[in-house]
Each structure stands twice: as structure tokens, then as C-alpha cells.
Amino acid sequence: MTTDSQRIRILRFMMKGFIITPLNAFTEFGSLRLSERIREIEAEGWPVERKRVNVRGKRVMSYYLQGAK
């Protein structure tokens, strides 16, 4: 899967109102570089918000679109 298709799939996921973490980015989309895909999405003008969350005992960054439903 190309980085463009990963970026598009991640953006569509977030547009549905879902929150994404590195773990579900890998399991759902095969992306090992979620932070880079998020930077690309932000460069396109999308308002991405960040929040630290606990996942399986580890603190990780989660991302979501501001106002997405």
C-alpha cells in the first residue's frame, strides 16, 4: 500500500469521527508512520487534534479531526 492510499484511508477513518492511535493505524491500515501521515493530512489543511491516551499500559498519542462526526 502506498503512503498516499494510507493517508487517504486514515483521513476517511478520522472523518467518520474515529480516533486513531499508532496501534490501530498499523492493524487497520498497515501504517508504521502514523505521525508522518498526520503531518501530511495537516499540510492539506485538515484540523487534526492530539491527545495522549493509555493503550495496553503505554501512553501514546491519539489523533482525531476537530469537529468530525
C-alpha positions as CSV (number, residue, x, y, z in Angstrom):
1,M,0.0,0.0,0.0
2,T,1.4,3.4,-0.9
3,T,1.7,6.3,1.6
4,D,-1.0,8.2,-0.4
5,S,-3.5,5.4,0.0
6,Q,-2.6,5.1,3.7
7,R,-3.1,8.8,4.1
8,I,-6.5,8.7,2.3
9,R,-7.7,5.7,4.3
10,I,-6.6,7.3,7.6
11,L,-8.3,10.6,6.7
12,R,-11.5,8.8,5.8
13,F,-11.4,6.9,9.1
14,M,-11.0,10.1,11.1
15,M,-13.7,11.9,9.0
16,K,-16.1,9.3,10.4
17,G,-15.4,10.6,13.9
18,F,-13.0,7.8,14.9
19,I,-9.9,8.4,17.0
20,I,-6.7,6.8,15.6
21,T,-3.6,5.6,17.5
22,P,-0.4,4.0,16.2
23,L,-1.6,0.6,17.1
24,N,-4.9,0.7,15.1
25,A,-3.1,2.6,12.3
26,F,-0.9,-0.5,12.0
27,T,-3.6,-3.1,12.4
28,E,-6.2,-1.4,10.2
29,F,-4.0,0.3,7.5
30,G,-0.5,-1.2,7.8
31,S,1.0,2.2,8.6
32,L,4.1,2.2,10.8
33,R,4.5,6.0,10.4
34,L,1.2,7.5,11.7
35,S,2.7,10.7,12.8
36,E,4.0,11.3,9.2
37,R,0.6,10.6,7.7
38,I,-0.9,13.0,10.2
39,R,1.6,15.7,9.2
40,E,0.6,15.1,5.5
41,I,-3.1,15.4,6.5
42,E,-2.5,18.7,8.4
43,A,-0.5,20.0,5.4
44,E,-3.6,19.6,3.4
45,G,-5.4,21.9,5.8
46,W,-7.3,19.4,8.0
47,P,-7.7,20.4,11.7
48,V,-6.1,17.4,13.5
49,E,-6.3,17.4,17.3
50,R,-4.0,15.3,19.5
51,K,-4.5,13.7,22.9
52,R,-2.3,11.3,24.9
53,V,-4.1,8.1,25.9
54,N,-3.2,4.9,27.6
55,V,-3.2,1.8,25.4
56,R,-2.3,-1.5,26.9
57,G,-0.4,0.2,29.7
58,K,1.5,2.6,27.4
59,R,1.0,6.3,26.9
60,V,0.6,7.0,23.2
61,M,-0.6,9.9,21.1
62,S,-4.1,9.6,19.6
63,Y,-5.4,11.8,16.7
64,Y,-8.8,12.9,15.6
65,L,-10.3,15.5,13.4
66,Q,-11.7,18.6,15.1
67,G,-15.5,18.6,14.8
68,A,-15.7,15.3,12.8
69,K,-18.9,13.3,13.2
